């Protein structure tokens, strides 16, 4: 069983990784790159390690989101884990279901969990349609890796973003800075502090709540 879980938690090929913009600076020239693994890559991992007949998934709708139950069979016994996600701003139902699946795979069985240890790296962004995309392809860098990052950080993150510079790109306050949200909804700042995966957002929320 230990060998199976180690295989599930193994790192993915970088071709299976994707990046989304977690936050932007005020003038929208730089974006925070958040790495994640696609749902399809997770499904392939489950097939390869367990066999397609030894795992199953189910969903149930909750208020503003979905709960996903992921079950795997080892030694003819089913192990079941559950996690959830809210609907997303783009393809809300499909996005919510996909995020719930990716979350339970990570929280329940460690699949892709190592990505939470990625460095916060900022990359140039550019306008595309109604949104923004990265002007160059981000690279995954884990905190445990021994690399000379001085030049990278000088290029991609000249200075630490402050509360008035971090623009939220999701949820009901999409497009607003942390400082604006703080003045209008202190409770949402507490929510971001507790639920965000971005350490810059967490740090600035803590500063605001302590002020």
C-alpha positions in Angstrom: 0.0 0.0 0.0 2.8 2.4 0.8 4.3 1.8 -2.6 1.0 2.6 -4.3 0.7 5.9 -2.4 4.2 6.9 -3.3 3.4 6.3 -7.0 0.3 8.4 -6.7 2.2 11.3 -5.1 5.1 11.2 -7.6 5.9 14.4 -9.5 4.3 14.9 -12.9 6.0 15.6 -16.1 6.1 19.4 -16.7 4.1 18.9 -19.8 1.2 17.9 -17.6 1.4 21.2 -15.6 -0.6 24.3 -16.4 -0.4 27.8 -14.9 -3.1 30.3 -14.1 -2.8 33.9 -13.0 -3.5 34.1 -9.3 -3.1 37.9 -8.9 -1.8 40.9 -10.8 0.0 44.0 -9.9 -1.8 47.4 -10.2 -0.8 48.2 -13.8 -1.4 44.6 -14.9 2.0 44.0 -16.3 2.9 41.1 -14.0 1.0 38.1 -12.8 1.5 35.6 -10.1 1.9 32.1 -11.6 0.0 29.3 -9.8 0.9 25.8 -11.0 -1.7 23.1 -11.1 -2.0 19.7 -12.7 -4.9 19.0 -15.1 -7.8 16.7 -14.2 -7.0 14.6 -17.2 -3.4 14.0 -16.0 -4.7 13.0 -12.6 -7.1 10.5 -14.2 -4.2 9.0 -16.2 -2.2 8.7 -13.0 -5.0 6.8 -11.3 -5.4 4.5 -14.3 -1.7 3.8 -14.4 -1.1 3.2 -10.7 -4.4 1.5 -9.8 -6.0 0.3 -13.0 -9.2 1.9 -14.3 -11.4 -0.6 -12.5 -9.9 0.3 -9.1 -11.0 3.9 -8.7 -14.3 5.8 -9.0 -15.5 9.3 -8.5 -18.9 10.8 -7.6 -20.2 14.4 -7.1 -23.0 16.1 -5.2 -24.0 19.7 -5.5 -23.9 21.9 -2.5 -24.6 25.6 -2.1 -22.4 27.5 -4.7 -20.3 24.5 -5.5 -19.7 20.7 -5.5 -18.4 18.0 -3.3 -16.3 15.3 -4.9 -15.9 11.8 -3.5 -12.8 9.9 -4.8 -12.6 6.2 -4.0 -9.7 3.9 -4.6 -9.6 0.1 -4.2 -6.5 -1.5 -2.6 -6.4 -5.1 -1.5 -10.1 -5.3 -2.4 -11.0 -2.6 0.1 -12.3 0.8 -0.9 -10.7 3.9 0.6 -12.9 7.0 0.2 -11.9 10.7 0.5 -14.0 13.9 0.0 -13.3 17.5 -0.8 -15.2 20.4 -2.5 -14.9 23.5 -4.5 -17.1 26.5 -5.4 -18.3 27.2 -9.0 -15.8 29.1 -11.2 -16.3 32.3 -13.1 -15.6 30.5 -16.4 -17.7 27.4 -17.2 -19.0 27.5 -13.7 -20.4 24.0 -13.4 -17.6 22.2 -15.3 -15.0 24.3 -13.5 -16.4 23.6 -10.1 -16.6 19.9 -10.7 -13.0 19.8 -12.1 -11.6 21.8 -9.2 -13.4 19.6 -6.6 -11.9 16.5 -8.2 -8.4 18.0 -8.3 -8.7 19.1 -4.6 -9.7 15.7 -3.3 -7.0 14.0 -5.3 -4.5 16.3 -3.6 -5.9 16.5 -0.1 -7.1 12.9 0.1 -4.3 11.0 -1.7 -1.5 13.4 -2.2 -1.7 13.6 -6.0 0.0 16.8 -7.1 0.2 18.0 -3.5 3.9 18.9 -4.0 2.8 21.9 -6.1 1.7 23.7 -2.9 5.4 23.9 -2.2 6.1 25.9 -5.4 7.7 29.3 -5.1 5.6 32.4 -5.7 7.0 33.7 -9.0 5.7 36.7 -11.0 5.8 36.8 -14.8 5.0 39.4 -17.4 1.4 39.2 -18.7 -0.4 40.6 -21.7 -4.0 41.3 -22.6 -6.0 38.7 -24.5 -9.6 39.1 -25.2 -11.4 40.0 -21.9 -8.6 38.7 -19.7 -4.8 38.3 -19.4 -2.3 35.5 -20.3 1.3 35.0 -19.5 3.6 36.7 -22.0 6.2 34.0 -21.3 5.8 30.4 -20.1 6.2 30.1 -16.3 8.6 27.5 -14.9 7.9 25.5 -11.8 10.3 26.1 -9.0 9.9 24.2 -5.7 11.1 25.7 -2.4 13.2 22.6 -1.7 15.2 22.9 -4.9 18.6 24.4 -4.6 18.9 27.0 -7.3 20.3 30.4 -7.8 17.1 32.3 -8.0 18.5 35.8 -7.5 18.4 36.6 -11.3 15.0 35.0 -11.7 13.5 37.0 -8.9 15.1 40.3 -10.1 13.5 39.7 -13.5 10.0 38.5 -12.5 9.4 40.1 -9.1 11.2 43.4 -8.6 9.5 44.0 -5.3 7.0 42.3 -3.0 3.4 43.3 -3.9 1.5 45.3 -1.3 -2.1 45.1 -0.4 -3.0 48.0 -2.8 -1.1 46.3 -5.6 -2.5 42.7 -5.4 -5.6 42.5 -7.6 -7.9 39.5 -7.0 -8.7 37.7 -10.3 -11.5 35.5 -9.0 -14.7 35.5 -7.0 -17.2 38.3 -6.3 -14.4 40.9 -5.9 -12.6 40.1 -9.1 -10.7 43.1 -10.4 -10.4 44.8 -6.9 -7.3 45.2 -4.8 -7.0 43.8 -1.3 -7.0 47.2 0.3 -10.3 48.1 -1.5 -11.9 44.8 -0.4 -10.7 45.4 3.2 -12.5 48.7 3.3 -15.7 47.2 2.0 -15.7 43.6 3.4 -13.4 42.8 6.2 -14.9 39.3 6.4 -13.8 38.4 2.9 -10.2 39.4 3.9 -10.5 36.8 6.7 -11.7 34.3 4.2 -8.8 34.9 1.9 -6.4 34.7 4.8 -7.7 31.3 5.7 -8.5 29.8 2.3 -6.0 31.2 -0.2 -3.0 29.2 -1.4 -1.0 32.3 -2.3 1.4 33.2 0.5 1.6 36.9 -0.7 -2.2 37.2 -0.4 -2.2 35.5 3.0 0.6 37.7 4.3 -1.1 41.0 3.1 -4.4 39.9 4.6 -2.7 39.2 7.9 -1.2 42.7 7.8 -4.5 44.3 7.1 -6.4 42.4 9.8 -3.7 43.3 12.3 -3.8 47.0 11.4 
